Amino acid sequence: MKRIKTIGIVVMLLASLHVFSQERNWKTETAKDGKTVVKYELVKEEEGTHFYYVAQTTANISLEALDAYFSNTANHKNFLERTPVTQEIEKVSENVWLAYYYFDAPWPMADSDIVIKINRVKQEDKLVFTAIAAANDYKKEDVKRMTDYKVVYEFEKVDNTSTKITYNADYVPVGSVPNFLAKTWFPEGPAKIVNNIGSRK
């Protein structure tokens, strides 16, 4: 039974990662720190601007420390920009939980919130957290809810004191995002996220 459950989790993880493996017209840039690489594409859709990006860096932190840090949802507000509220709202199982984020968007964008299901998969030298928007009635603020959100955080052990961090994002913010505002966020915005995770800020 345990083996079947493990296979099911792996299949679900591979299915979620398939979302990110589609061919994209990536633009690749290196952040000002000289080590963080960001590739991205912005696609205008009927619902709004679709953000696709991958940020990757290596940090001086152990895989175990990252596991403990990221598993505490309250820490997410420390590395996600303009997200003052990040909290766990329901524990589904040891490795799955529901979380609530509130986004304090810069003008002229609208504030929004989201409920996500976070799934944790641990392998020998790798740890993957998949966060996907979940339908839920939980309400904290009277704002529009983001419904298109798929993010994968991958932490891979380099050695006992360093870890490769990959942040793979695919989401549509609520409302209209001015093109100039979206473009100026790259590459430093995503680079700041992975570096903040690595420094546990």
Backbone as CSV, one residue per row, in Angstrom:
resi,resn,N_x,N_y,N_z,CA_x,CA_y,CA_z,C_x,C_y,C_z
1,MET,0.827,-1.209,0.000,0.000,0.000,0.000,0.864,1.263,0.000
2,LYS,1.929,1.221,0.835,2.846,2.358,0.900,3.515,2.585,-0.445
3,ARG,3.874,1.473,-1.121,4.527,1.577,-2.435,3.594,2.215,-3.456
4,ILE,2.320,1.829,-3.423,1.328,2.401,-4.347,1.173,3.895,-4.101
5,LYS,1.136,4.282,-2.817,1.014,5.698,-2.467,2.212,6.492,-2.976
6,THR,3.420,5.918,-2.812,4.639,6.586,-3.283,4.630,6.754,-4.797
7,ILE,4.203,5.703,-5.512,4.116,5.782,-6.974,3.128,6.868,-7.383
8,GLY,2.011,6.952,-6.654,1.001,7.964,-6.955,1.545,9.369,-6.803
9,ILE,2.335,9.596,-5.742,2.925,10.918,-5.511,3.904,11.270,-6.619
10,VAL,4.739,10.295,-7.015,5.723,10.523,-8.085,5.019,10.851,-9.400
11,VAL,3.943,10.116,-9.711,3.184,10.373,-10.945,2.598,11.782,-10.923
12,MET,2.045,12.185,-9.767,1.468,13.520,-9.637,2.529,14.593,-9.812
13,LEU,3.711,14.348,-9.235,4.803,15.306,-9.366,5.252,15.443,-10.804
14,LEU,5.407,14.325,-11.502,5.825,14.353,-12.904,4.790,15.066,-13.766
15,ALA,3.521,14.856,-13.449,2.451,15.527,-14.203,2.517,17.028,-14.007
16,SER,2.789,17.448,-12.757,2.879,18.882,-12.501,4.104,19.482,-13.160
17,LEU,5.212,18.734,-13.158,6.424,19.246,-13.786,6.290,19.314,-15.303
18,HIS,5.427,18.468,-15.883,5.208,18.486,-17.326,4.665,19.840,-17.784
19,VAL,3.904,20.474,-16.895,3.353,21.792,-17.203,4.474,22.766,-17.545
20,PHE,5.614,22.602,-16.863,6.708,23.552,-17.020,7.682,23.161,-18.129
21,SER,7.506,21.977,-18.704,8.477,21.502,-19.687,8.109,21.865,-21.116
22,GLN,6.983,22.548,-21.298,6.560,22.923,-22.633,7.547,23.917,-23.239
23,GLU,7.626,23.914,-24.560,8.530,24.825,-25.255,8.081,26.274,-25.053
24,ARG,9.021,27.119,-24.679,8.716,28.528,-24.478,9.747,29.368,-25.233
25,ASN,9.392,30.606,-25.503,10.301,31.539,-26.147,11.043,32.294,-25.044
26,TRP,11.970,31.599,-24.402,12.632,32.151,-23.223,13.592,33.292,-23.569
27,LYS,13.624,34.274,-22.688,14.688,35.277,-22.702,15.521,34.999,-21.460
28,THR,16.833,34.814,-21.611,17.679,34.435,-20.490,18.617,35.578,-20.106
29,GLU,18.659,35.872,-18.796,19.522,36.937,-18.292,20.187,36.488,-17.002
30,THR,21.349,37.055,-16.732,22.036,36.826,-15.465,21.820,38.047,-14.584
31,ALA,21.473,37.810,-13.331,21.213,38.906,-12.395,22.501,39.651,-12.059
32,LYS,22.353,40.772,-11.368,23.505,41.611,-11.038,24.528,40.904,-10.151
33,ASP,24.081,39.874,-9.427,25.025,39.170,-8.557,26.004,38.293,-9.347
34,GLY,25.748,38.130,-10.649,26.652,37.384,-11.518,26.521,35.874,-11.451
35,LYS,25.661,35.361,-10.573,25.542,33.909,-10.428,24.115,33.387,-10.604
36,THR,23.127,34.251,-10.455,21.733,33.816,-10.550,21.238,33.988,-11.981
37,VAL,20.763,32.895,-12.570,20.291,32.913,-13.957,18.765,32.873,-13.969
38,VAL,18.181,33.754,-14.763,16.721,33.846,-14.871,16.332,33.765,-16.336
39,LYS,15.397,32.878,-16.648,14.825,32.859,-17.996,13.328,33.075,-17.859
40,TYR,12.749,33.822,-18.809,11.348,34.191,-18.660,10.679,34.468,-20.002
41,GLU,9.367,34.412,-19.972,8.534,34.815,-21.099,7.234,35.378,-20.543
42,LEU,6.796,36.508,-21.080,5.518,37.110,-20.711,4.572,36.974,-21.886
43,VAL,3.395,36.418,-21.657,2.435,36.167,-22.730,1.117,36.864,-22.408
44,LYS,0.681,37.749,-23.299,-0.599,38.432,-23.123,-1.724,37.471,-23.483
45,GLU,-2.663,37.292,-22.555,-3.807,36.424,-22.776,-5.074,37.189,-22.434
46,GLU,-6.201,36.598,-22.732,-7.481,37.256,-22.459,-7.648,37.546,-20.969
47,GLU,-7.158,36.623,-20.117,-7.305,36.785,-18.672,-6.298,37.774,-18.083
48,GLY,-5.232,38.076,-18.828,-4.203,38.977,-18.335,-2.833,38.565,-18.832
49,THR,-1.790,39.033,-18.168,-0.418,38.694,-18.549,-0.001,37.400,-17.858
50,HIS,0.408,36.425,-18.671,0.834,35.131,-18.131,2.341,35.191,-17.909
51,PHE,2.752,34.997,-16.673,4.169,35.003,-16.312,4.702,33.579,-16.320
52,TYR,5.753,33.369,-17.101,6.492,32.105,-17.073,7.941,32.469,-16.773
53,TYR,8.514,31.899,-15.729,9.934,32.159,-15.499,10.556,31.087,-14.612
54,VAL,11.874,30.957,-14.764,12.665,30.027,-13.974,13.877,30.794,-13.462
55,ALA,14.079,30.767,-12.146,15.254,31.405,-11.539,16.067,30.340,-10.822
56,GLN,17.381,30.389,-11.002,18.222,29.350,-10.407,19.503,29.951,-9.847
57,THR,19.869,29.479,-8.639,21.107,29.914,-8.012,21.605,28.805,-7.092
58,THR,22.793,28.986,-6.547,23.327,28.065,-5.545,23.586,28.857,-4.274
59,ALA,23.120,28.314,-3.150,23.224,29.033,-1.881,24.008,28.225,-0.860
60,ASN,24.625,28.940,0.082,25.389,28.294,1.160,24.444,27.936,2.305
61,ILE,23.669,26.898,2.077,22.720,26.422,3.064,22.474,24.936,2.798
62,SER,22.275,24.177,3.836,22.079,22.738,3.657,20.655,22.426,3.211
63,LEU,20.489,21.270,2.603,19.159,20.829,2.163,18.224,20.683,3.362
64,GLU,18.737,20.204,4.466,17.928,20.011,5.671,17.428,21.345,6.227
65,ALA,18.288,22.358,6.203,17.896,23.677,6.698,16.825,24.292,5.808
66,LEU,16.960,24.106,4.491,15.951,24.614,3.565,14.611,23.914,3.758
67,ASP,14.660,22.627,4.028,13.441,21.862,4.265,12.687,22.441,5.462
68,ALA,13.384,22.640,6.559,12.758,23.170,7.763,12.226,24.582,7.539
69,TYR,12.989,25.397,6.817,12.591,26.787,6.564,11.361,26.859,5.678
70,PHE,11.380,26.145,4.547,10.289,26.250,3.596,9.018,25.573,4.119
71,SER,9.159,24.533,4.899,7.989,23.811,5.412,7.158,24.660,6.370
72,ASN,7.723,25.744,6.868,6.987,26.694,7.700,6.434,27.791,6.798
73,THR,5.153,27.711,6.470,4.552,28.636,5.502,4.676,30.093,5.927
74,ALA,4.756,30.356,7.212,4.900,31.738,7.680,6.169,32.383,7.149
75,ASN,7.175,31.572,6.801,8.434,32.109,6.261,8.312,32.577,4.819
76,HIS,7.284,32.162,4.112,7.178,32.480,2.690,7.081,33.985,2.435
77,LYS,6.495,34.706,3.373,6.386,36.165,3.189,7.753,36.837,3.211
78,ASN,8.753,36.129,3.747,10.089,36.710,3.820,10.814,36.718,2.479
79,PHE,10.462,35.777,1.592,11.159,35.744,0.301,10.273,36.115,-0.880
80,LEU,8.951,36.105,-0.714,8.052,36.526,-1.787,7.776,38.019,-1.657
81,GLU,8.023,38.753,-2.728,7.827,40.198,-2.694,6.359,40.562,-2.520
82,ARG,6.103,41.595,-1.725,4.771,42.183,-1.564,3.719,41.120,-1.213
83,THR,4.111,40.200,-0.349,3.192,39.163,0.122,3.244,39.167,1.642
84,PRO,2.516,40.108,2.289,2.642,40.276,3.744,2.003,39.167,4.576
85,VAL,1.130,38.370,3.938,0.469,37.286,4.675,0.697,35.971,3.953
86,THR,1.336,35.020,4.625,1.505,33.651,4.116,1.300,32.733,5.308
87,GLN,0.234,31.969,5.290,-0.050,31.138,6.455,-0.655,29.797,6.065
88,GLU,-0.342,28.787,6.835,-0.957,27.481,6.651,-2.376,27.536,7.195
89,ILE,-3.348,27.006,6.435,-4.733,27.033,6.909,-5.314,25.639,7.130
90,GLU,-4.673,24.619,6.561,-5.153,23.259,6.787,-4.057,22.253,6.490
91,LYS,-3.847,21.333,7.433,-2.877,20.253,7.233,-3.622,19.059,6.648
92,VAL,-3.320,18.715,5.393,-4.000,17.606,4.729,-3.339,16.283,5.112
93,SER,-2.011,16.275,5.103,-1.244,15.099,5.504,0.145,15.579,5.906
94,GLU,1.033,14.655,6.194,2.383,15.041,6.618,3.094,15.870,5.560
95,ASN,2.823,15.604,4.285,3.527,16.276,3.189,2.633,17.118,2.295
96,VAL,1.409,17.347,2.700,0.476,18.156,1.898,-0.284,19.092,2.828
97,TRP,-0.346,20.374,2.453,-1.128,21.308,3.251,-1.663,22.438,2.374
98,LEU,-2.705,23.103,2.876,-3.279,24.261,2.211,-2.714,25.520,2.854
99,ALA,-2.424,26.506,2.021,-1.874,27.760,2.518,-2.617,28.941,1.901
100,TYR,-2.579,30.044,2.603,-3.215,31.286,2.136,-2.143,32.349,1.969
101,TYR,-2.161,33.020,0.800,-1.277,34.158,0.539,-2.134,35.391,0.263
102,TYR,-1.676,36.536,0.757,-2.287,37.821,0.393,-1.232,38.657,-0.323
103,PHE,-1.561,39.135,-1.533,-0.620,39.905,-2.342,-0.959,41.396,-2.283
104,ASP,-0.008,42.190,-1.840,-0.148,43.649,-1.767,0.506,44.234,-3.015
105,ALA,-0.252,44.289,-4.102,0.306,44.650,-5.417,0.622,46.140,-5.518
106,PRO,1.661,46.493,-6.287,1.978,47.917,-6.492,0.953,48.561,-7.413
107,TRP,0.698,49.861,-7.199,-0.191,50.608,-8.088,0.384,50.580,-9.503
108,PRO,-0.427,50.415,-10.566,-1.898,50.428,-10.595,-2.535,49.036,-10.526
109,MET,-1.791,48.020,-10.124,-2.339,46.672,-10.034,-3.226,46.537,-8.789
110,ALA,-4.127,45.562,-8.839,-5.049,45.338,-7.726,-4.492,44.303,-6.758
111,ASP,-4.757,44.511,-5.464,-4.396,43.489,-4.480,-5.196,42.218,-4.765
112,SER,-4.684,41.085,-4.315,-5.369,39.813,-4.552,-4.952,38.817,-3.486
113,ASP,-5.593,37.662,-3.498,-5.172,36.597,-2.602,-5.275,35.260,-3.316
114,ILE,-4.870,34.203,-2.627,-4.897,32.876,-3.232,-4.859,31.819,-2.129
115,VAL,-5.493,30.700,-2.404,-5.324,29.503,-1.582,-4.577,28.493,-2.447
116,ILE,-3.496,27.950,-1.921,-2.703,26.987,-2.680,-2.577,25.675,-1.915
117,LYS,-2.442,24.595,-2.675,-2.117,23.303,-2.087,-0.630,23.079,-2.311
118,ILE,0.092,22.849,-1.224,1.531,22.620,-1.297,1.805,21.141,-1.069
119,ASN,2.556,20.549,-1.987,2.911,19.136,-1.902,4.430,19.004,-1.784
120,ARG,4.886,18.285,-0.769,6.315,18.108,-0.512,6.736,16.686,-0.874
121,VAL,7.768,16.569,-1.723,8.313,15.256,-2.092,9.808,15.264,-1.785
122,LYS,10.233,14.331,-0.935,11.635,14.249,-0.523,12.291,13.028,-1.145
123,GLN,13.437,13.250,-1.788,14.267,12.177,-2.296,15.599,12.234,-1.563
124,GLU,16.534,11.402,-1.929,17.791,11.331,-1.188,18.533,12.662,-1.163
125,ASP,18.742,13.255,-2.319,19.484,14.512,-2.391,18.666,15.637,-3.021
126,LYS,17.367,15.490,-3.030,16.513,16.487,-3.675,15.198,16.629,-2.917
127,LEU,14.707,17.845,-2.918,13.454,18.155,-2.254,12.633,19.042,-3.183
128,VAL,11.388,18.663,-3.435,10.545,19.426,-4.351,9.243,19.803,-3.658
129,PHE,8.926,21.100,-3.660,7.651,21.604,-3.166,6.873,22.132,-4.372
130,THR,5.687,21.581,-4.591,4.833,22.039,-5.689,3.642,22.787,-5.102
131,ALA,3.421,24.024,-5.555,2.323,24.849,-5.051,1.374,25.165,-6.204
132,ILE,0.119,24.747,-6.059,-0.869,24.932,-7.126,-2.135,25.546,-6.536
133,ALA,-2.731,26.498,-7.250,-3.964,27.135,-6.789,-5.034,26.089,-6.520
134,ALA,-5.732,26.264,-5.397,-6.774,25.316,-5.003,-8.082,26.050,-4.781
135,ALA,-9.181,25.438,-5.221,-10.505,26.023,-4.982,-10.816,25.889,-3.495
136,ASN,-11.127,27.022,-2.845,-11.381,26.994,-1.416,-12.166,28.245,-1.033
137,ASP,-13.059,28.107,-0.070,-13.899,29.236,0.353,-13.220,30.129,1.379
138,TYR,-12.017,29.775,1.799,-11.342,30.560,2.835,-11.194,32.003,2.390
139,LYS,-11.656,32.939,3.213,-11.578,34.367,2.888,-10.968,35.127,4.054
140,LYS,-10.064,36.022,3.729,-9.522,36.893,4.760,-9.700,38.355,4.384
141,GLU,-9.586,38.648,3.114,-9.723,40.023,2.642,-10.735,40.060,1.493
142,ASP,-11.334,41.221,1.283,-12.314,41.379,0.210,-11.597,41.796,-1.075
143,VAL,-10.872,40.845,-1.662,-10.128,41.097,-2.895,-10.380,39.944,-3.862
144,LYS,-9.981,40.148,-5.112,-10.129,39.076,-6.101,-9.110,37.973,-5.826
145,ARG,-9.512,36.758,-6.160,-8.655,35.602,-5.900,-7.940,35.153,-7.175
146,MET,-6.648,34.926,-7.065,-5.887,34.369,-8.170,-6.226,32.882,-8.300
147,THR,-6.492,32.443,-9.523,-6.883,31.049,-9.731,-5.925,30.286,-10.636
148,ASP,-5.063,30.993,-11.357,-4.101,30.339,-12.252,-2.709,30.520,-11.671
149,TYR,-2.239,29.524,-10.934,-0.974,29.643,-10.214,-0.362,28.265,-10.038
150,LYS,0.819,28.062,-10.616,1.541,26.792,-10.502,3.023,27.120,-10.322
151,VAL,3.566,26.752,-9.175,4.963,27.064,-8.874,5.646,25.828,-8.300
152,VAL,6.857,25.562,-8.770,7.645,24.448,-8.241,8.958,24.995,-7.678
153,TYR,9.222,24.651,-6.419,10.495,24.975,-5.774,11.293,23.681,-5.700
154,GLU,12.473,23.679,-6.304,13.311,22.481,-6.277,14.629,22.803,-5.584
155,PHE,14.933,22.023,-4.563,16.174,22.176,-3.818,17.006,20.907,-4.005
156,GLU,18.201,21.058,-4.545,19.051,19.899,-4.824,20.394,20.044,-4.118
157,LYS,20.761,19.040,-3.352,21.998,19.064,-2.581,23.217,19.094,-3.494
158,VAL,24.113,20.047,-3.250,25.399,20.104,-3.952,26.450,19.419,-3.085
159,ASP,26.483,19.830,-1.822,27.316,19.158,-0.816,26.658,19.406,0.537
160,ASN,27.360,19.138,1.627,26.744,19.245,2.955,26.377,20.665,3.370
161,THR,26.951,21.658,2.683,26.701,23.047,3.096,26.147,23.931,1.978
162,SER,25.867,23.362,0.819,25.333,24.179,-0.275,24.256,23.428,-1.061
163,THR,23.332,24.204,-1.609,22.167,23.648,-2.296,21.842,24.460,-3.537
164,LYS,21.497,23.777,-4.617,21.027,24.456,-5.822,19.534,24.716,-5.665
165,ILE,19.117,25.954,-5.879,17.717,26.346,-5.716,17.146,26.733,-7.075
166,THR,16.049,26.098,-7.456,15.371,26.418,-8.711,13.925,26.773,-8.411
167,TYR,13.508,27.930,-8.902,12.149,28.433,-8.706,11.488,28.503,-10.071
168,ASN,10.465,27.679,-10.296,9.824,27.554,-11.607,8.383,28.030,-11.500
169,ALA,8.068,29.176,-12.110,6.769,29.806,-11.913,5.950,29.890,-13.199
170,ASP,4.645,29.750,-13.032,3.693,29.778,-14.143,2.374,30.282,-13.559
171,TYR,2.079,31.579,-13.757,0.855,32.124,-13.147,0.352,33.353,-13.889
172,VAL,-0.910,33.685,-13.623,-1.547,34.869,-14.191,-2.027,35.748,-13.032
173,PRO,-1.407,36.918,-12.812,-1.867,37.807,-11.740,-3.278,38.317,-12.018
174,VAL,-3.953,38.733,-10.975,-5.292,39.298,-11.117,-5.201,40.672,-11.764
175,GLY,-6.080,40.939,-12.727,-6.140,42.255,-13.352,-5.058,42.486,-14.381
176,SER,-4.976,43.723,-14.827,-4.028,44.096,-15.881,-2.681,44.488,-15.284
177,VAL,-1.626,43.962,-15.885,-0.267,44.307,-15.465,0.381,45.141,-16.567
178,PRO,0.717,46.409,-16.288,1.363,47.239,-17.315,2.626,46.562,-17.834
179,ASN,2.807,46.580,-19.137,3.923,45.896,-19.763,5.272,46.384,-19.238
180,PHE,5.406,47.707,-19.067,6.683,48.260,-18.598,6.993,47.774,-17.190
181,LEU,5.950,47.647,-16.362,6.139,47.206,-14.985,6.568,45.743,-14.938
182,ALA,5.924,44.930,-15.778,6.256,43.504,-15.826,7.695,43.290,-16.283
183,LYS,8.093,43.974,-17.341,9.432,43.766,-17.906,10.543,44.255,-16.994
184,THR,10.289,45.342,-16.255,11.354,45.868,-15.393,11.594,44.982,-14.173
185,TRP,10.699,44.040,-13.927,10.853,43.147,-12.776,11.898,42.061,-13.034
186,PHE,12.227,41.845,-14.299,13.179,40.796,-14.672,14.550,41.394,-14.978
187,PRO,15.644,40.725,-14.644,15.729,39.438,-13.932,15.796,39.567,-12.411
188,GLU,15.881,40.820,-11.900,16.189,40.999,-10.479,15.078,40.518,-9.540
189,GLY,13.807,40.611,-9.961,12.710,40.171,-9.111,12.793,38.694,-8.756
190,PRO,12.792,37.810,-9.770,12.931,36.378,-9.469,14.261,36.032,-8.793
191,ALA,15.337,36.739,-9.183,16.645,36.483,-8.568,16.606,36.779,-7.075
192,LYS,15.897,37.827,-6.704,15.787,38.190,-5.288,15.057,37.102,-4.505
193,ILE,14.046,36.487,-5.129,13.289,35.434,-4.453,14.192,34.258,-4.098
194,VAL,14.922,33.735,-5.098,15.767,32.558,-4.813,16.911,32.898,-3.867
195,ASN,17.444,34.101,-3.956,18.523,34.480,-3.048,18.014,34.706,-1.628
196,ASN,16.785,35.216,-1.502,16.201,35.353,-0.175,15.917,34.002,0.454
197,ILE,15.475,33.027,-0.372,15.283,31.682,0.147,16.613,31.119,0.633
198,GLY,17.647,31.309,-0.169,18.968,30.770,0.164,19.581,31.376,1.412
199,SER,19.217,32.638,1.678,19.753,33.290,2.885,18.770,33.244,4.037
200,ARG,17.605,32.587,3.783,16.516,32.456,4.761,16.036,33.809,5.253
201,LYS,15.892,34.753,4.311,15.341,36.066,4.673,13.834,36.011,4.583
